[in-house]
């Protein structure tokens, strides 16, 4: 095969400090072995701290401001040709499996894919009976709506999908087991081997709620925390932010143990996947990218989940790339890179000749067209944005009447941008909020030194102003315009 296949694996909500084997050994042993054959980036920075804008950046090579997909405009409507379409036009068979509702046809992410599978559907082509029931009040209206949409062709698929969604989906895991089965079917039965494939997969592990199957559930529990504490720990982030859930340090340690259990379980599934690819003779013909789309706060910065801040707990993610010829084996680099670099990198490594808009990232390769240790683009500055808070803070304010807690929620209700170097992180809110952290002496970003470094703050502020125009409220498709079925799945994931 003259061009490599591409396997793009996203560990949804995996932060570098927990998922990178070099920083948290023993949690993901299969990934650790995989690293020996790959290049690992320890300072890969996502362009946005949550799923929707982060994936849009990876698929376009743009910042949130440029692609415009965020909580204020939730539909992915790229102004540049997205990654899957670029590859399809150049002769790739393009396939996707997503277990996160945001990354689905409902939000426009199927553009460019020949085959797109939703993790919560057993089969393609059925009718979403759950959405019909939610959108129509009264049994007669529901019955009429169902009869109107059902046909002899889609009836069996509809019945099986409904039974799967109501009875089996998430009974064992968040979809990793069935996703691996689907990957095997796609590569064994669907893929036309006369052309290379691009396969994008979003694994929902380790996203909240942390519910790893046995034996991974108790694998990382600290000795001084009981199983009863683990099972009863609060996992509703919005109740915590509203001040309605008292969380102790032990509670967050229990949550982190469950989070690491999710990672270990996903690592087990990765091991099965890599074994399958080796057995089929596919692995060495394939560019494999393993990446987190964003991180997670587990009590860090007085937050849970992955909203309302631009600290490295959310922005720094694992990025591991493998190909026996195009990528160095066993290389571990702390080069400062952005996840949006994946867009031009994949196109370049696949030999796709395209002219990229100025707003799209760039990534230097060697003259021979492969990643080389000397050409990895160690950026002086990387940037990230949180343009529209999600969920809306009014929802959280409605859950409390405590003045101190309301003041805390008010402090979160702002758009944020940040500039990061190897040594410093500068965060600016568009309410006048400013933070500056020395990442060498304060990697946890707990000591704001902005007042004592006014010249550095001014320099970073000017660089942000040069990089981006002022933020404006997005006016595209809002979440309320999306169907009830998608809304309910997002509510299950804690987004609304």
N, C-alpha and C positions, 0 to 999 in steps of 0.2 A: 504494500500500500504506500503510495507516494506521499500522502499527507496523514498526519496522526488523527486518530479518534480523539474526542474530548469528553471526559467525564468530570462534571462540575458538581461536587458534593458540598452542600451547605448544611452545617450543624447549626440549626436555628438556636440563637441565644447562647452560643458558646463563647465564653470570655477567655482570653489568652492565659490569664493567671491560673485558671483551673484546668484548661484543656490542653495546653502545651506540655508534653511530657517532660521537657527540660525544666519547667517551673513547678510541675506538680506530678512527680514521677509515681508510677504505679496505678494511676487512674485509667489510662488508656494504653495498655501494653501493645496492642496490635498497631496502633498509630505510632507508637514509639519505634517498633520494628520497621514500619513503613518509612519513617524518617531517615533510616539508614540508607535508603535508596532514593532519597528525595532532597530537595532544598527547602529548608524551613526558615520562614521570615518571622522573627520574634517581635518586630515592631511594625506590624501591618495595621493600618488605621482605617476604620470604616468612615464613610462620608456622612453617615447619619446613625443615630443610636437605636433605631428600631426598624422593623422588617420592611415596611412598604418603601420608604425612600432609599434604604440601603440597597435593596435588590434593584431598584430603578437605576441607581448609580452603577452597580456592577454590570447591568445590561446595556448601559449607554456610555459609560466612561465619564459621566458628568456629575457635578454637584447637584444638590437638591434644588438650589436656585435656578439652575439651568434646565433640568428635566421637569421641574414643576410638580412632581408627584409627592404629596405629603398629606397630612391630616386635613388640610383645607381644600385639597383637590385630589381625591383618592384614586382616580382612574389613571392608569398608565397609558399616556398618549404621547409617546416620544417624538421629538422633533428631529432626531437623528435616527438612522436605521439601526434598530437594536441588534444585539449580538446574535441571537438565533436567526434572524432574517439575513444578516450579513453572511452567516455560514450556509444557510439554505440556498441563497443565491449563488454561492460558490461551489455547490455540489454536495453539501453535507445533508444527511438525513437527520432531522432535528426532532428530539423527543424530550418530554418533561414529565416528572412526577413530583407533585407538590402536596405536602401535608399541612401547609399553612394557608388558611383561607385568603389572606391578603394576596398571595401569589397564585392567582387562579384566573380563569377567563372572566369571572365576574368583575375583576378589577383591571382587565386588559392585558394580563401577562401571558396570554397564549399567542401573542403576535410572533410570527416567525417559526412556530413549531408545527411540524407535520403531525405529531401525536402529542396530546396533552392529557394527563391523567390526574384526577383529583384523588388524594389519598383516602377521602371519606366515601368514595364510590367504589363499589365492587366491580361494576362494569360501566363502560361508556354508553351514552345514548339513552338513558332512562329519564323519567320525569321526576323532579324533586317534589314528592308528595308532602314532605314536611313544610316546604315553603308555601304550597297551595293551601294547606290547612291553616298556616299562620296568617296568610293574607286574606282569607275569606272567613267572615263570621257566619255562624249558623251552618248546620249540617247540610241543608239543601243547597246552599251556595257552594259549599265545599264539594259536594257530590257533583254538581253541574260543572264546576271548574275542572275536577278530575276527569270526568267523562269527556270534556272538551279537548283535553290534552292527550289522553291515552289513546293509543292505537294498538292494533294487533302486533305491530312490529316492536313497539317499545314497552309493551305490557310486561313480558317476562323480566326484562332488565330493570324496570321500575320496581317490581315486586322484590327482586333480589337486592337491589340497592337500598330499598327502604328497610328490609329485614337486616341487612348488614349495618346500616347507620344506626338503627334503633337497638339492635341486639348484640353486635359483635365489635363494631368499630370502637377502639379504645378499651375493649375489655381486657386485653393483655398488655398492650403498649400504645404508643402514640402513632403507630403505623410503620415502624422500622422493619418488622418481620414481613409484613405484606409487601412493603416497598421493595425489599430484596427479592422476593418472589416475582414481583412485577418486572424488575430489572432483568432477571434471568429470562423471563418470557419474552421481553422486548428484544434482547440480544440474541436469543435462540430462535424465535419464531417470526418476529416482525422486521428486524433489521435486514436490509438488503446489503449483503456483504460486498457488493460491487462498488459501494461508495462509503466514505467514512461517516461516522456518526458523531453528533453532538448530543449528549444526554445530560440534562440538568436535573438534579434531585435535591429537594428540600426535605431533610429529616427534621421532624418537629422536636425530637429529643435534643437538648434538655429543657425545653420551654416549660414554664409554669402551666399547670400544677405539676410539681415534681412527684412522680408516682412510678418509680422504677419497679419492674417485676422482680420477684425473688429469683436468684439469691442476691441480686445487686442492691436490693432495697436496704439491706443492713450491712453491706460490705464495708462502708466507710464511717459507720457510726462511732463517735468517740466513746472511750471506755466509761466515762462518767455521765453519759446520757443514756437513759433507758429507752427501750423500744416503745414504751407507752408515751414518753415525751415525743419521740419521733412521730408517732401516729397522730398525736393530738395537736401538733404545732400548726399555728395559723399560716395559711397560704393565700389569704386574700389581701393583695397589696393595697387596695383602695381603702379597706377598713383600717389598715395600719396607718396610711397617710392621713386619714380623717381623724385619727386619734382614738378609734374605737377598739383597737386591739393592742394590748400591752405586750410588747415583745422584749425579751431579755437577750443577753448575749448568748445564753445557752440555746434559746429558740433559734437564733440565726446560725449557730453552729449545727443544730439539727437540720435546718433547711439546707445548709451547705453540704451536709452528708448525703441528703436526698438528691441534691443537684449533682454531686459527684457520682452517685449511683446511676443516675440517668446517663451520664457520660460514659461510665464503664459498660453499661448495657449497650449503648450505641457502638462503643468500641468492639464489643463482641460481634455485632452485626457487620461492622466494617471488616473484621477478620474473615467472616464468611464470604462477604462480597469479594474481597481481594483474592481469596482462595478460588472462587469461581472464575474470576477473570484470568488467573494464572492457568487454571485447568483448561480453559477454552482457548488459550493462546492469545488472549486479547490484551492483557495488561501491558505488555511491552510495546504494543502498537498504539498505546493510548496515553495522551496527556491527562493526568489526574490532578485535579485541584481539590483540596480539602480545606474548607474555610468556614469561619463563623461569620454570620451576617452582622452581628452586633453582640455585645456582652450582656451582663446582668448585674444589678445591684442586689446584694443579699444582706441588707442592713447597712451597706456602705453609703456614706454621705446622707444618712438618715432616710434612705429610700429603699423600696423594693421594686422589682420588675425592671423595666428598661425605658423609662421616660424621665423627662424634666431635668436632665443634666447632660454635660458633655465631658464627664470625667473618664479616665482610661478604663475604668471598670466596664464601661459601655463601648468605648471606641477601639480599644486594642484587642484584636481578635487573632486566633490562630490562622496561619496560611502556610500550607504545605503543598509543594508542587513536585510531581514525579514524571519523568520520562527518561529512559535509559540513554538516549542520545541527545536530546534537546535541553536537558536540565542536569546540572551537576548532582552527583549522588553524595549524600552525607554532609552537604554544606549547610551550616547554620549561620545565618547572617542577621545582624541587627540593623541592616539598612532600613531607613525610614521610607516606607512605601504606603500608597493608598490603595484600598480595595478597588477603586474605579480604574486602577492600572490594569486590572484583569481584562478589561474590554480590549484595549489595543494589544496587550500581550498575547491573548489567545488568537486574535486575528493575525498578528505577525507570525506567530509560531505555526499557524495553519496555512501560511502563504496566501492570505487574502489581501489582495492589493486594493486599498481603499484610501480615499482622501478624507481625513478626519476633520470635523469642524474645530475651530480654535478652542471651544469650550471643552473639548474632549481631552482626556488624559493622554500622556505619551509615556512610553517605556522603552529605553534603549536596549537593543539586542546587539550581539556581536556581528561582525561583518558576514559571518557564515550563517546568521539567522538563528542562533540559539542563545539561551540565557548563559551568561558567563559571569563568574565572580567579579570580574573587573568592570562589567557593564551594568550591573544591577543599579538601578537609579536611586541612590541614596539621596533623598530630597533634603534640602535645607529646611523647608517649611512644608507642613501638611495642614489641611483645613477640614473642618467638619461643621455641620449646621443642624440645628433643631428649630425648624421654621415655624411650626404650629404645634402647641401643646396638645397631647392626646393621652388619655381622654380629657375632654373639656373640664377645666377646674370647677365650673359651676356645679357639676355633678358631685364632686367631692365636697364642695362647700355645703351642699344640701344635706350631708350626712352628719354635720356637727354644728353646734352653736357655741363651742368653746372659743373664746376670743383669741387665745394664744395659738390654737390650732388653725383658726381662720387666717391669722397673720402669716403663719408658715405656708399655708396653701397659696395665699396671695403672692408670696415670694417666689413660688414656682410658676406663676402664670406669666411667662415671658418667652419670647423667642431668643435663641442663643446662637452664637457663632464662636468658633475657637480657632486659634492658630497654635500649632505645636511644633517645636524643634526637638532635637535630641535632648536638650537640657531644660527647656521651659515649656509650660502650657499656659496660654493666655485665653481666658474665656470672657466674653462680653455679652451681657444681656441688653436688650433694647429698651430697658427701663433704667439704664445707668449702672446696672450691676457689673462689677469687674472683679475678676480673680486672676492671680498669677501664682504659679507654683514652680518651685525648683525641683525638677524631676529626679535629680541626682541625690539630693538630701531628703526629699519628701516624695517618694514614688507613689504613696497612697493619696497624695493631694489633699492634705488636711490643714496645711498652714498657708494661708493667703498672705503673700508678701507684696501685694500690689502697692501699698502705701509707701514702702521703703525703696521702690525701684521705679520711680516716676518716668525716668528716661526710657527704660525698657518698655514700660506700658505704652508710652507715646509712640515708640517705634512700631510695636506690634499693632496698635490701633490704626496707625497709618497704613500698614500693610494690609490689614483687613479691609479698610476702606478702599484701597486700590484694587483688591481682589474681587470684591463684591459690591454691587449696587445696594441701596437701602432695601430692607425687607418690606414687601407689600403683602397684604392678605390675599391668599389664593382664592380664585373664584370659579374653579372647575367643579367637577362632580363631587358632591358632599356625601358623607356617609349615609345621611338620611335618604339619599336617592337610590341606595343599594337595596336589593331584595331582602326580605325578612330572614330567609334561610342563611344567607351570608352574615347578616347582622347577628343572628343567634350563635353561629359558630365563632364569630369574633368575641361575642360576650363570654362564651365558654373559655376562650383563651385569655380573658381578662382585659381586652382592649377597650371595651365599652361597658 
